[in-house]
Amino acid sequence: MIAVLYALLAAFSLGGYTIVVERGLRYSSPLSGILIMLIVETSVLMSLAGFTGGFFFQMESSIVFALVAFVLAGVLAPGLGNLLSYVSIERLGVVVSSPISASSPLFATLGAILVLGERPTVSIIAGTILISIGIALVYFGGLERSKGDSEGSREMFQKMWRLDIIFPLLGAFSFGFSDVVRKIGLDSFTSPILAAAIGSATSLIVFGIASIFTRMRQNVSHKGFTIFAFAGILHAIVMLSLYYAMSLGEVILVRPIISAWPLFTLLLAHLLFRNVERVTLGILCGVMLIILSVILITLV
């Protein structure tokens, strides 16, 4: 049950983080904003690890293996996963790439079964499938809100048949399988805080390299800097909650619950920006499926 609470905290924080990032992108380029976020996040987590004594551990072969696992997890997500998400949004558009990216819980569950030997219950399997469908419905509901005409829908489905569909699929795999790698490391490491700090530092390095070798526009205003700094604090909470949830529970239980973050994004957006965000029938159906999915998954 504690793992479920940590997973819900991660989902809630990720929902709020998404809203903050969306606002921040009005005053900053994506890469600049994410770099600021990762610098703040890594600084917060490293400071917490130092304050709690996370850096003091006996170096053994199992510990070295765990540290390598956390580095690999950081490369996969949010590092590589976010980069692939940006590419897929650029090539396919957000309304096409986002529902495909929603399949990350399925990759996480499949990896947990094949690699970790976890045994899901019927309710977890049903909940994982439904939560992916629910997230997709939320995104398609957003499409309904912004493009209600049939021509927009035809264009979207035509895009889905392009080979560029591999980018959101690889992104979903990166996000899903990174949890399996984290769990492997956490099985032999006792400091989730340091593990989260290592993963964040690795992602920062990945994005730092990407900023050098890409031509993405980099600019940020003072307001954008402030907003993304706050986003970094929120995402530090996300990562802490994620690692604690993974250390206490199984991937097949934790990942689908965390993937319910669009529900919290929608609720927070409706409460904070009631005059801006409009709830469509597709979004409402998706939210209901997500709620049902979380209930099913927690019935273990």
Secondary structure as GFF3:
##gff-version 3
##sequence-region A 1 300
A	DSSP	alpha_helix	2	24	.	.	.	ID=ss1
A	DSSP	alpha_helix	30	51	.	.	.	ID=ss2
A	DSSP	alpha_helix	61	74	.	.	.	ID=ss3
A	DSSP	pi_helix	75	80	.	.	.	ID=ss4
A	DSSP	alpha_helix	81	92	.	.	.	ID=ss5
A	DSSP	alpha_helix	94	101	.	.	.	ID=ss6
A	DSSP	alpha_helix	104	111	.	.	.	ID=ss7
A	DSSP	pi_helix	112	116	.	.	.	ID=ss8
A	DSSP	alpha_helix	122	146	.	.	.	ID=ss9
A	DSSP	alpha_helix	150	160	.	.	.	ID=ss10
A	DSSP	three_ten_helix	163	165	.	.	.	ID=ss11
A	DSSP	alpha_helix	166	186	.	.	.	ID=ss12
A	DSSP	alpha_helix	192	213	.	.	.	ID=ss13
A	DSSP	alpha_helix	222	248	.	.	.	ID=ss14
A	DSSP	alpha_helix	251	258	.	.	.	ID=ss15
A	DSSP	alpha_helix	261	272	.	.	.	ID=ss16
A	DSSP	alpha_helix	281	297	.	.	.	ID=ss17
###
